[in-house]
Amino acid sequence: MPGRQKRPAASLSSTDFRGWSRLGFDAVLGLTDVVEAMHRAVTRLPGFGPGPSPERTRGLTGFVYGTIRRTTRATGHAVDVAIARAVRGDRRPGQTGAGRSAREEAVLAALNGVFGDHLAATGNPLAIPMRVRTGGTPLELSRAALAAALPTATGRPLVVIHGSCMNDLRWQCDGHDHGAALARDLGFTPVYLHYNSGLHISTNGHALAGLLEALLLEWPVPVERLTVLAHSMGGLVTRSACHHAEGAGQAWLDRLSDVVFLGTPHHGAPLERAGSLVDAALGVSRYSAPLARLGKVRSAGVTDLRHGSLLDQDWQGDDRVPPRPVPLPRGVRCFAVAASIALDGPLAEGVVGDGLVPVDSALGRHPDPARDLGFPEERQWIGRGMNHFELLDRPEVYARIRAWLEASR
């Protein structure tokens, strides 16, 4: 139509293209394994042993599947090398400091949430490294660099931590950002954690503990108090970091004064448990068992949400055993915000909650006294008529956060 301008076509940087290319070839290999396993299950006659491998075919059929794997690996390697030799460091207008647009950042965060452990294990450049950022720009953890990036830094650093399948840019919702508002109203200096939410929670907990130790050591002004504001999985990563820091004797934990948890599944999320039940159901029959692999594409991080696992031991052993109880960090004021999509009613709160996390889980309540986190009543709050993600921008949620942190000063 005359006068109508075409939208510019989206393009990928060479690094991103390498990452997506690798993931595509990995998907072909994974699908080949599933198809061959089903082929083997269907053609195996009753009464005969499984042979060398219960999931590998033999003879001409096995040769065909093997050829597909070898060809896919060789082609993937050739494409990866070719892209690596292509133009490097390409960046486009309108991108964040990391070299990606906000939309690309959101897609990448979701991808890491679901496949992040695989991306990290295979060295895929799409794997997100843990770092602190402001406005999407990574901060170098040196005193001079932080002073230059945060010229108005105060002695009250605020670390803002996102949840599963999200990123630090998601805190900016409808013109509001809890971190920026707390800087304006209470003099905090916010920095935003960006991390691969597909890794085990305990793995991210170890990394966060080390990052906070470095951050406070290099903070450009004397630190009066450290505060953490965490949404969803971010709260579990925070608790894991506190546990590791206490065991390692790290100094930053002594400066931590307040932690505000927003919709954190302290005792797990029912949707992940439902996913594990689907896996078990598919595994009942040897014919459907290969399809269970498709249900297991959930990352280690998402799987940890099943029961709110915080420690390495929780996933290194039998995952059917409940995770070990981890109390709230000692000497730290901890606050819990839950949400309920229902305006009232204990049944809706207990089963549905905010659509992802039940109210009891978000408030750390548990019938077993050893697992109950014991948030004081005055440090609990339920947002009525809101879902899990509205905790990021609802004005009444911010009012509660501000009131708590203002009083704790």
N, C-alpha and C positions, 0 to 999 in steps of 0.2 A: 504494500500500500504506500503511495507517495507520501513523503514527509514523515514516515514512521521509521525511526532508527532501530537497527538491529542491536540486540544485546551482545556485548563482546563474549566470545566463547570462552568458557573456563579452561584454564591450562594448568598443568602440574609442573612443579619444579623438577629438575632431574633427580634430586634426592628422593622426593615423594614418589616419582614414577618408579624408581628402583624398588622402593618399599612395596608399592602396590603390585608390581610385577612379581616380586618374590612371593608375596602372599597368594597371588593367583596360581603360581606353579605349585606351591604347597597345598593348595586346595585340590588341585588335580591329583596329586599324589595321595592325599587323604581319601578322596572319593574312589580312586582306584583300589585302595585297600578295602574299603567298604564293599564295593561291587564284587571283588574277588572272594571276600569272606562269605558273602551271600551265595555266590556261585558254588563255593566249596560245600556250604551247608546243604544246599538243595541237591547237589549231585552225589553226595556221599551216601552210600547204601547202608542201611541198618545192619549191624552185626560186624561191620568192618572197622578196623582201627582208624584213627584219625590220620595216620601217616606221619611224615616228618613234621608237619605243622598243621594244626586244625584250621588255619585260616589261609593257607596257600594251596593253590591247585598244582597239579603235576603235568608232565608231558607237554603236549603242544599248547594246551591252555595256559599252563604255568609259564611257558616261554613267551606267550603273547603278553601276559600281564607284566612279566619281567621286562620285556622290551618297551612297554609303555612307560614303566618307571625310569628306565635308563635314558630313554629319549627325553622324557620330561625334565629329568635332572640336568642332562647335557644342554638342552635348549634354555632352561632357566639360567644356568651358569653363563652361557654365551650372551644372553640378553643382559644379564646383570653387568658383565664386563663391558659390553658395548655402551650401556647407559653411563657407567662410571667414567668412560673416556669422553663422554659428550660434555656439553657445556655445564660447568659447575657454578654454584653460587648464584644462579639466576633468581631474581626477585622482581616482583611486580608492584605497581602502585596500589595503594589502598590495603597493604598487608600489615599484619602485626609485626612486632619486633622479631618474632621467631621466623618470619618469612612466609607466613600463611595468613589468609583472610580469616575473619571470625567464623565464617561458615565452615571453612576447611578445618579450623581448630576444633569445632564442635564434632565434625565427622571423625576426626582423628581421636578425640577423647572417647567417643562411643566405641570405636574400633579397639582402642586399648583396653577399655572396660571388659570387652568380650573375649579378645584374643591377646591381651597384653602380655601374658606369661609366655605365649608362643613367640610373639614378636621379640621379646627380650632374649629368649633362649636361642633363637636363630640369628641374632644380631641384625634384625631388620631395622633399617633407619627410621621406620615409622614408630618404633618403640619410644615412648616419652621418658626422658630422664627426669629424675626428681630435682627440682630447683625452686627458688622463690622468684616471683616476677611482680612487676607493677605495670598495668596496662598492657599485659602480654609480652613485655620485654624482660628477659632474664636479668637478674641482678648478680653481679660478680661479688663473691663474698670476700672482699678486702675492705679495710677501713676507708681507704681513699675512694674506691669505686662507690661504696655505699653513701659516703658523704656527698659525692657528686650527683648520684641518682636520687638521693633523699635529702635535699638541702634544708628542709624544715623538720628534719627528724627530731623527735622528742625522746625522752627516756622511757617511753611507754610503747614498745613495739607490740603490734597486734598481728599475729599470724592467722590468716584466714584460709581454711582448708575445705576444699570441695569434696563431693561424694563420688560414688561409683558412676562411671561412664560420663563424667562431667569434667569441666576444666575451670580454671580460675576466672575466665571471662564471664562465666555463667552467673557470677555474683551481681553483675550489672543487669538489673531487671526493671523494665519500665521506668527508667530514669533514676532508679534507686540502687544504692550499694551499701549494705550494712557497714562495711569497713570504712568507706569514705564518709558516711554519716557519723560514725564514731570518732573519726579524725576531726571532723568539724565541730562536734558537740562536746567531746570529752578529751580532745588532745592526744588521741592515739596516733601512732604512725603505722598504717597497715601495709603488710606485704602478703602476697598471695601464693600459697603453695600450688605447684603444678606437678602432678605425678602420674605414674602409670597405675591406674586403679585395677588392672588385671592381675597384678602380682599379688602374692599372699599378703594379707594384712600385716603379718609379723615381719615380712621382708621390708615392707614400706615403713613399719614401725622402727626397725633398726636404722634405716636410712634417714628417717625424720629425726631421730635422736641425734645422729651425727651432724645433720644439717643445722639443727638448732644450737648445738654446741659451738659450731663454727660461726653461725650468725651472731650470737650474743658476744662472742669473743671479738668480732670485728665491728660490732655496732658503733657508729660514729660518735655517739655521746654516751655518757654513763647510763646504764640500764637501771631504772627504778623498779620496774615490774614487767613481767612478760604475761601476755594474755593470749588465749587461743579461742577462736570462734570456728567451730567445725560443724559441717552439715553431713548427715547420713554416715556413709563409710568413713568419712574424714574423722568422725569422733572415735571410731574404733582404732584407726591408725594412731590417733593422739594417745589413747589409753595404752596401746602397745608401746609407743615411744616412751611414755612415762615409766612403764614397767622395765624396759631395757635400760633406760637412763639410771634408774635407781640401782639396778644390779651392777652397772658399770661405774657408778659414782660420778656421773657427769654433772658439771656445775650448773647447767642451764635449769635443771629441775628445781634448784633452790630459788631461782628468780621467778618461777612460774607461780602466779598468784591466782588466776581465774581461768576456768575453761567453761565455755558455753556450748552445750551440745544441742543441735537442732535436728530432730527426727533421727537420732542415731539408733540403729537396731542393736542395742546392747545385748539382747538375748535372742537375736536372730530375726530373719524375715521369712514369713510363711511362703512367699512365692518361690524362693530358692529351694525350700523343702519340698514343695510340690514338684519342682523340676527333678529332684533326686528320685521321687517316687515314679516318675515317668521312665527314668533310666532303669529302675528295678523292674518295672512291668515289661519293658521291651526285652530285658535279659532273660525272661522266663523261658522263651522258646529259642532253640538254636537257630531257627530260621529268621527270627526278628532280632536276635542278639546283635548282629553287625550294625543294625540301625541305631542301637543304643549309643553308638559313637557319635551320631549326629546330635544327640541330646547332651553329650558331654563336652560340647564346644564351649560351654561356660568356662570362663577363666578361673584360675585359682582364687582370685580375689572375690569373684561372685560366689564361688563355692563356700568360701569362708563366711559369707553372710548367712549361711544356713543356720548356724548357731551363734554367730558373733565370735568366731575364733580369733584370738589375739596372739597366741604363742606358737613358736616353731613346733613344739611337741604336739600341738593340736592337729597338725596335718601330716606330721612325719609318722604317726602311728595309725591306729584304727580310727577312721573318720566317723564310725558309728558311735564312738564313745563321746559323751558330751565334753566340751572344752573345759579346761581347768579354770576355776574361778579366779578372776583378777579384780581386786578391789580398786576403787577410785584412788588416785594418787594422794598420799598423805600430805596434810598441810596446805592443800589447794582447795579454793572455793569452787565447787562444781555445780553447774546449773543445767537443768534438763528441760527442753521444750519439746512437747509432743503436739501432733495435730490430729484432728478427727474430721473426716468429711461429713459426719453426722453432727447436727447441732446438739444432740443429747442422746443418751442411751448407752448403758454399759456393754450391751451385746455388740453394737456396732464398733465401739472402741476396742473391745477385746479381739474381734475377728478381723475387722477391716482397718480400723485406725485411719491413717492418712492415705490409704490406698496401697501402701507398700509396707509400712511399719506399724504394728499394733501399738496402741498407747502404752500398755504396760511395758513393752520392750523399750520404747523410747524413754520412759521414765525409770528404767532400770529395776522395775518391780519383778519379783520372782517368789513363788511359794516356798522355795528352799532358802532359808535364812542365809546360808553360806553363799548363795548367788545373788541375793538381793543387794543392790548397790547402795541403798540407804540414802538417797538424796533427801535432804530435809524438805519438809512440806513447803516452806517459804522459797525454796529453790527449784520448785517444779511449776510448770505452767502448761495448760492445754489450750491450743488455738482451735476454736470451734468453727466448723464450716469451711475448712481449708484442707488442701491436699499437701502431699510431701514436698512439692516444689514451690508452693506458695509460701513456705517458710522462708524463702530467700528474699521476698519483697513485700510481704504484707506489713502495713504500717503498725498494726498492733503487736506484731512480733518484734519489730525494731524497738517499739516503746518499752517492751518488757526487757529486752537485752540492755537497753540504755539505762533503765531504772536499776537493774541489778548491778551493772558495772559502776554506775555513778555512786551507788550506796556503798560498794565495796572499797571505794577509795578512802 
